[in-house]
Amino acid sequence: MAEARYRCGYCQTQQVVVNFLLEVEHIIPTATGGSDDEENLWLSCTACNRYKGTQVRARDPSTGRRVRLFNPRRQKWKRHFRWSKDGTEIIGLTASGRAMVEALKLNNELAKQARAIWRDADIHPPKD
């Protein structure tokens, strides 16, 4: 999906660096009333898709409020997230971003280790 720049809409994992195909994911899951229309679909890595499951809201760890999860089709990644200085962690900048980082476990140890390897190979973070 060229519109998604061939990367996960949530953790930004690039198709070129993983040995599996990214999945077409329902932003609003069909189980919670989402459609199969293109405007409800985006690319996701397997980990993000599985952690997200049927969630459409999650708790912002800073405020404790339940908020809508980040929508990669309608929202800009850079407005809600930034990379840590070493490029291995995703930092949530907004309530939606912080909730997404927690709900999808975007900074799990395996992801951080992989990002360090990709960073050292000069293919991460993705260049826009």
C-alpha positions in Angstrom: 0.0 0.0 0.0 1.9 3.0 -1.3 -0.2 5.5 0.6 1.1 4.0 3.9 4.7 4.2 2.5 5.1 0.5 3.0 5.4 0.8 6.7 3.3 0.0 9.8 1.0 2.9 10.6 1.7 2.6 14.3 5.3 1.6 14.9 6.6 2.7 11.5 8.3 -0.7 10.9 9.3 -0.7 7.2 8.3 -3.6 5.0 11.9 -3.7 3.6 13.4 -4.5 7.0 11.2 -7.4 8.1 10.9 -10.9 6.7 7.1 -11.0 6.6 4.5 -9.0 4.8 2.8 -6.2 6.5 -0.9 -6.8 7.1 -3.9 -4.8 5.9 -5.5 -3.7 9.2 -9.0 -2.4 10.1 -8.5 0.9 11.9 -11.9 0.5 13.4 -12.3 -3.3 13.7 -15.2 -4.9 12.0 -16.1 -6.5 15.3 -16.8 -3.0 16.7 -18.7 -1.7 13.6 -15.8 -0.8 11.3 -16.2 -1.4 7.5 -14.0 -3.0 4.9 -14.0 0.3 3.0 -10.5 1.5 2.0 -10.8 4.5 4.3 -10.9 2.1 7.3 -7.8 0.1 6.1 -4.1 0.7 6.7 -0.9 -1.3 6.9 0.2 -2.7 10.2 2.9 -5.1 11.3 1.7 -8.4 12.8 2.7 -7.3 16.4 0.8 -4.0 16.3 -2.2 -5.6 14.7 -2.4 -8.3 17.3 -1.8 -6.0 20.3 -4.4 -3.6 18.9 -7.0 -6.3 18.4 -10.5 -4.8 18.7 -9.3 -1.7 20.7 -10.5 1.7 19.5 -9.8 3.4 22.8 -7.1 3.1 25.5 -6.0 4.8 28.7 -3.6 7.7 28.5 -1.0 6.8 31.1 -0.4 10.5 31.9 -4.0 11.5 32.6 -5.7 8.1 33.2 -8.5 9.1 30.7 -9.7 6.7 28.0 -9.0 8.3 24.6 -9.4 7.3 21.0 -6.4 5.5 19.6 -4.3 7.1 16.9 -5.7 6.8 13.4 -3.0 6.6 10.8 -5.3 7.5 7.9 -6.6 10.7 9.5 -3.8 11.8 11.8 -0.1 12.7 11.2 2.3 10.4 13.0 4.8 13.2 13.7 2.1 15.2 15.5 1.4 12.3 18.0 4.8 10.6 18.2 8.6 11.2 18.0 11.6 9.0 18.1 13.9 8.9 21.2 17.3 10.4 20.6 18.8 6.9 20.0 15.9 6.0 17.6 14.9 2.9 19.5 11.8 4.2 21.4 8.6 5.8 20.3 7.5 8.7 22.5 3.8 9.6 22.6 3.3 13.4 22.4 -0.4 13.5 22.8 -3.0 11.6 24.8 -3.8 9.5 21.8 -0.1 8.9 21.1 0.7 8.0 24.7 -2.3 5.6 24.8 -1.2 4.0 21.6 2.4 3.4 22.8 1.1 1.6 25.9 -1.8 -0.3 24.3 0.3 -1.6 21.4 3.4 -2.1 23.5 5.3 -0.1 20.9 8.5 -0.1 23.0 8.7 -3.7 23.9 12.3 -5.1 24.3 12.3 -7.0 21.0 11.1 -3.9 19.1 13.8 -1.7 20.7 16.5 -4.3 19.9 15.4 -4.6 16.3 15.3 -0.8 15.9 18.9 -0.5 17.2 20.0 -3.0 14.6 18.1 -1.1 11.9 19.5 2.2 13.1 23.1 0.9 13.0 22.4 -0.3 9.4 21.2 3.3 8.7 17.7 2.2 7.7 15.9 3.4 10.8 14.1 5.6 11.7 12.3 5.9 8.4 13.3 8.9 6.3 10.3 11.0 5.2 
